[in-house]
Structures are given as structure tokens and as C-alpha cells.
Amino acid sequence: MSEADWGAQAQAWLDRLAQCSEPGPGVTRLPFSPEHRAALAVLTELMREAGLSVSLDAAGTLIGRCDGPPGAPALLMGSHQDSVCEGGGYDGIMGVVVCALAMMKLRADGFVPPFAVEVLAFADEEGVRFPTALMGPRVLADTFDMAALELRDGAGQALREAMAGFGLAPDALPGLKRDPAQVLGWIECHLEQGPVLEDEGLTLGVVTAISGIERHSVRLTGQAAHAGTVPMSLRRDALAAAAEIVLAVERVARESDGVLATVGMLELRPGVVNAVPGEVALTIEIRSPSDAVRAGAAEEITARVAEIATRRQIAHAITRSYAQPATPCDPSLRDLLSGAVHATTGRARLLPSGATHDTSAMADLCPVGMIFTACAGGISHHPAETVPMTALHDAVLAMAGAVTAIARRVGETAP
């Protein structure tokens, strides 16, 4: 097989996997479903063609393993198989395919790594069916809350029940935790889900960190009033204050390096055409690869909210409802991935991830790194999600190159 075929190979497998979906637009593949089982069958076939032994653990993670010397640690790589509802055919699953094909390429080249390699297809990263996420990596890192097994989906079925019905043993999850001393690291390949790489004409990039996230709930209380009788100068319009806050949030993010901030939800009362809005509830989400930068932006936004509300004579309350720290990628792995990407494409563009990935949970177990592929228009979680075949091709070569680079490093540091 010529190297020029790797992109086409990846696309052919992804086309097959996209058929493992509920009826309707795009791809809907939820964990512990018939569609999940169908995808496992296709991935098992791919992993075996790559020369990997295949098993399914108690969390529903499909594992394709290439054994190393006795007692040697393992390099873990892969991504997740599940999708959002009516999503695309690349998010998550592409990383599993690319990693399996990278192992196929190494086998064809006659390269045998001096450690074990496992390609992992996690069952549930998205958290769409059950109100939990990242179960597979959290189990490996021993950070999974077993109480989550009682969480229920929209049909009322508990996660425990769904897993048992899938032939799994949920009570065995604690036994899946890995010994960090036996794990070299984790590398994930994922589509960027944004437009930066495509805009710069690049197929691949290297992730520096997964952004931390915090969310704030804001409640503004003014005075509802008749829209036809209260002069503009005497109004205490909660929605007008909210509008000013939305623009202030945008301004803070634009003026801060590496900050993304969004007002994604807004509700108002009384919500009728002829009344001045008296109450508004809104959310503010702030993301940054630097926790310090994110905290600084949050502090400035909080001050702006207070200033706007006070000036407009609007009572306000702001509460932080969620916080997730940033996940820096391991500098050594980042450098090795950068070398592999540079060798493949001629440039290693560094960029943060604004979205959360399996990598963020794997960081509690071992050093982590990520490669991004370009995606058309930056579109993801949508039926139009597309990764160019050239990016798929380059991703296979770069992931194979990363494994060989890690092998060289292991050889250099061996006693």
C-alpha cells in the first residue's frame, strides 16, 4: 500500500462507521446502543487488520493492543466512538481510525515499538445519553464517581442498567484503573472543531492545552412597567442592562489574549410586547487555556456587571455555577508531536483547544498530548462536519511518526 492511500483508507472506514447511526440527519450514535455495537464490530475489524488484539473492557472501551516486551509500559492513544445527536462522522471516531491506521502503517513498515501500544475507543465522551461524560478515561484514571451509575437517560433507564444490558459489568469498573508507572502517556487525534487551521492553509496542528471553563449565572431585577406610559429616562429596564452586559462580555474577551466568552442563554420576564422587562436571567461562559487569564477575565466581567447594574439602578446577583481547570499538554509529548507534525507537513502550528476532550480526563493518569486536524469551515457537531482527506492522510503519518519518536526517546532514556 502506498502512503498516498492512507487518507482514502481512513475515509472509507469513516464512511462505514457513519452508517452505524440512528436514522435521521448526520450521525447519532449513543453509548450502549445498537449503533454503538455496530460501530464496535467495524472498529474490531479495523483493529485486527492493523495487527492488534482486541478486547472490550467493563466500561465499554474497545481496546486494540500491540504487546511490547514483558513488563514494558504502554502508550495509549485513540479517542471516543460516540456522537452528539445529529452530529458529524468525524468527531471522536476519526481519532480511533487514524490511530489504528497509524499502527497498520508501522506494522507495514516493519517497525516494532519497544513498549506496548493500545488504541482505545471510549464509549461515552459526549455525555448526551446520560448526564455524565468521559467515563472511559475517568475509569482508567480512577476518578470516576460510581454514583453516576444511577443516573438515568431520557427514557428512565439507569446507566448501570444500560451497561448491563450491553453485556458489561459496571461493578467491575474500579478494577480497570491503570498503574501510572505502567503508562508512558496518552496521545489523541481529533478534528479542531474550529476554523484556525483551515484559515491558515494547514492540515494539522498541535494542542498546547485544553481550555479551562467557568460559567456564571446572572440575575438582573429592575422594574416591569407599561411600555406606553413610562418615560425612557425613568425606566429600570433589566433587558437594556443585559444588552449592555452582553457587549461588555464580548469586549473583555476581545481585549484579553486567549479568552473566549459567551452569553449563551437569556430569559426575560414578563416577556410580552408591551411591557418593559423587569427581570432577566443570563449565563456567561468563559474559556481560556490559562486558568490565571480566565480568572482575570472573570473578575473584570464581574466588575462590569456590577457597574452596569448600579448605573442603571438594577439589582443584580452573579454566581459562579461551574468551574473546570485547564489541562496543559505535557511539554515533552507536545515537542515530540510537534516534531512528527513538522516532519509530515513542514510546520507545527501550536494552538489551544477550546473544547473538552478525553485527553482532559486522561491527564489525571499520565502525560497527555493532542494533534488537531483541520475541519472544513470549522464546522463540528453538525451533519456538515468534514475533515479533508489530505488532513486524514497527514494525521496517519504524524501519529505513526509520534510513536516512532516516543520509541526513540524511550531508547535514549533506557538504562
N, C-alpha and C positions, 0 to 999 in steps of 0.2 A: 504494500500500500504506500503511495506517495504521500508526502506531507501535505500536499495540496488538497488531499481528500478529507482532512480532519474536520474542517468546517462543515462540509456536506454530511459527513458521518454524524456529527453532533446534531445537525438539523433533522436528519432522518429519525434519530432516536427521539428527539423532542416532539416531532410530529406524531409519532406513535404514542408517546406519553400524553399528548394533548387530547387524545381520544379517550383517555381514562378520566372522564368528566361527566358530571350530571348534564342532562340536556339543557340547552339554552346557550346564550352568547358566551364566548370566551371559554375559560376553564374554571370549573367549580369542583374542587377535589378536597373534601374534608377528611380529617383523620378518622380511622377506624370505620370506614365506609366501604361499600363495594368498589368505589372508584379508587380508593386507597389500595385495596387488594389487587386490583387490576394493574395499578402502577408498580406495585411490588413485583409482580410477575415479569413486567417488561424490564425493570431495573435488575432483577435477578439474572435474566438472560444476558443483559449487557455486562454485568459484573463477571459472570462466568466466562464470557467471550474475552474479557480482559485478563483472564487467568486468576481471578480472585475466588477464594472460597466464600460462600455466602451463608449468613445466618440472620435470624431476626431476634432481637432481644426483647425483654419483657415490657419495654416501653414502646415497642413497635418500630424501633430503629432498625433499618436494614443495614447490615454491615458486610462489606466486601473486603476480605483480608488477604494480604500478601504476607506470609510469615517471614520473619527475619531469623537470624541466628538464635539459638536457645538463650532465653533470658534477656534478649535485646528489647529495648523500649519500642514504642510505636509512634509513628507520625500519623495524626488523624487529619482527615480532610473531607470535604463534602459540603452539604447544605440540607435543605428541607424539601420534602416532596409535596406538602400541602399547599393550597392556594387560598386566596380570598374568593368570595362569591363573584362569579363572572369576571375573573381576573385574566391574566395572560398565561402563556405557555412557557415562560422562561424563569420567572421569579422563583428562586429556590431550586427547582428541579434542574435548571441549567447547570448549577454548580455541581450537582451529583453526576450528571452526564459528563461534564468536562473533566472532572477528576477521574472518573472511570476510564475515559478515553486517554487521559494522560498516562495512567498505568498501563493501558494497552500499548501505547507508543513506547514506553520504557521497556516493556516486555519484548516488543518487536525489535528494539534496538539492542537487546541482549543485556540491558542494564539491570543489575540486581542490587537493591539498596541494602546497606549493612544494618538495617533495622526493619521492623515490621511496618507495614503501611495499611491503614484502614480507611476505606471510603464509606462515609456514613450518610444515610438518607433519613433524616429525622422525621418523625410522624407529624408533629404539630408545633410549628413555629408561629403561625399567624394568630392563633387564639380566636378563630372565627366560630368554630362549633361550640367550644366550651370557653367560659370566661377565665382562661388561663393560657399561658403560652410558653414556648421554649422548654417543654417538658423533657425532651430527649437530652439536650445538653445539661440541663439542671440536674437530671438524674445522675449523669456521669460525674458532675462536679459536686455531688452530694449537697445541693442547695434546693432540691425540690421539696415543696411542702406537701406531705402525704394527705393533708386535709383537703387538698384540691381534688382528690379522687371523688369527693362527694359533690362537686359542682355539677350542675345539670345543663344540658343543652336546651334549645327551644322546644323540643318535644318532651322534655321532662326526664330524659334518660341521664343518669349519672355517668361521669367519666369512668368510674370503676366498672360499671355495667357494660359500657360500650367496649372497653378494653377486653373484658372477659368474653364478651360475645365475639370479639375478633380473634379469640384463641390465645390471649395474653394472660399473664399472671401479675396483676397490679401489686399484690402484696410482696412480690419479689423485687420491686424497684430499688429498695435500699441496697440490695446486694450487687447492683450494677455500678456502684461508684468505683471510679478508677483511682489507682495509686498515682499521684502526680510524678513520683520518681520513675514511673514506667511509661510516661507520656512525653515525647520530645516537644510536641506543640500541636497546634491546630491551624490549618490554613483553609480559607473559604474563598470560593469564586462566586460572585454574584453580579447581576446587572446593576448598573449605577442607580437606576430609578430617578435619574436627573439628566440635565442636558449638557453638562460641562464637557465631558469627553467628546461627544459628538460635535459640539460647537468648536472645539479646538482641533478637530480632524483626527482624533486619536481613537484607537480601538480598545486600549487597556489603560488602567490607572492603578495606583497602589494606595490603599487606605491608610491614613495616619492614625485615625481614632474614630470610634463611634460616638456620636454626639450624646452628651447628657441632655436630659429633658426635664423641665419642670412646668407645671400647669397651675394657674391661679384662677379661682372663681371670684368674680367681682359682682357686687350688687349695688346698684345706684337707686336712691329713693329721692324723688323730687315731689312734685305736686301735680296730680292729674287735674285737668281743667277743661272747660269748654273751649274748643278751638276757635269759636267765633266771638268770644267775649273777653278774653284775657289779652291785654296788650303784650307785644313781644318783649318789652322791657321789664315786665312784671312776671314773666313765666319762669318756672323752675322745671325746665324740660329735661327729663332724665335721658331721653334718646339723643338730644343735642349734645349733652355731656358725653354720652357713649361714643357718638360720632367723632368728637374731638379726641377721645381716648384711643380709638382705633387708629387715627392718624398719628398720634403720639407714639404708639407701639411700633408702627411702621417706621417712624423717623428714628427711634432709638436703635432699631435693628439695622437700618441702613447706615447709621453713623458708627456702628460697632463692628469691629473686624471679626468675621466668622460667626455672627449671630443670625439666627432665623427666628422671627417672632410672628405669631399668627393669632388673630381673633377669629376663631372658627365657629363659635356659637353665640347667638344673641337672641334673647327673648324679651318682649316688652309687654307691659300692661298699661291701659286696658286693651290696646291693640285694635282700636276702631278708628275709622277715618276722620271723625270729627272731635277727637279728644287729644289734648296734649298728653304725651306719655308720662306717667307718673313713676313707673318702676321699670328698670332694665336689669337683666342678669346677662353677663357675658363671660366668656372664658378667654384667657390669654395663655398661649403655649410658647415657651422659649427653649430653643435648642442651640447648643454650641459644643464643639469638641473640647473646649476648655471649661472646666467647672468654675474657675475663678472669673472668667469672662462672662459666663452665663449668670453667675451670681451678681456681678456688677450691673449687667443689663436689667436683671430683675429688680435690683434696688432702684435704678433710675426710673424704670417703668412705674414702680410703686409710688415713687415721689411725684411723677407726672399725674398719675391718677388722683392722688390727694390734692394736688394743686388745682387741677381742673374742676374737681368736685367742689372744693372750697370756694373757688372763684364764682362758680355758678350756683352756689347755695344748694348743693345736692349732698345729701348724706350718702356716705359710701362705706362699704366693707369689702376688704380683699383678703382672701385666704389661699395659702398655697395648698393645693389638693393632691399634688403628686410630685415626686422628685426621683429621678434616676441618674446616677452619676455617669460621667463619660467613661468610655472604655478605651484607653490608649492601646494601640497595637505595639507589640514587643519591638523595640528598636532593631534588635538583631534580625528577627524574622522580616521586618519591614525592609531592611537593607538587602537581605537575600532575595526577597520578592522583587524589589526594585531592580536588582541585577538581572533577574530572569526576564522581567518585562523589558528592560532596556536591550538585552540581547535579542529579544524577539521582535521588538518594534522600533528600536532606535531611540526611545525616550521613555522615561519612567515618571509620569505625572503623578505627584502626590496630592491627595485630596481627602477631606474627611467624609464620613458617612453621616448623613442627617437622619437616616432610618436605623432602627434597631435590627440586629441580625443574630443568628445562632452564635456568632463569634462573641457577642457581649456576655452570654452565659458561659461559654467555654473559657473565658478569661478567668473564671474562678477556679479552673482546674490547671491551666497550663499557659505558656506563652501563646499569643494568637497573632495572626496576620490575615490580610484580605487582599484579593485582587478584584477590581471592578472591570466589567466590560461596558462598552458604550451601549446605549439603547436608543432606538430611533425616537427623536422628538422628546427624549426624556420621559416617555410615557410608560407607566407601570401600573399594576393593579387594574388593568383595563384590557379588553379583548384586543386592542391595537398594539399591545406590548410586543416589541420586536427587537431582537439582537442581530445585527448584521452578521452574515456568515463569515466575513473576514475577522470579526471580533471573536467568534466562536473558534475559528482556526487558531488565532493567536493565543487565545486563552488555553487551549490544549497544550500548545508548545510551551507557554510560560509556566503552567503548572508542572509539566514534566521537567522543565528546567529548574524549577524551585526544588523539586525532590532531589535532583542530582546535586544542586548547590548545598542543600542540607546534608546530603551524604558526604560531600567533601568536607564540610565543617565538622561533622562527626569524626571523620577520619583524621582531621588535623588535631582534634582535641582528645583523641583516644590515647590512653596511657601506653 
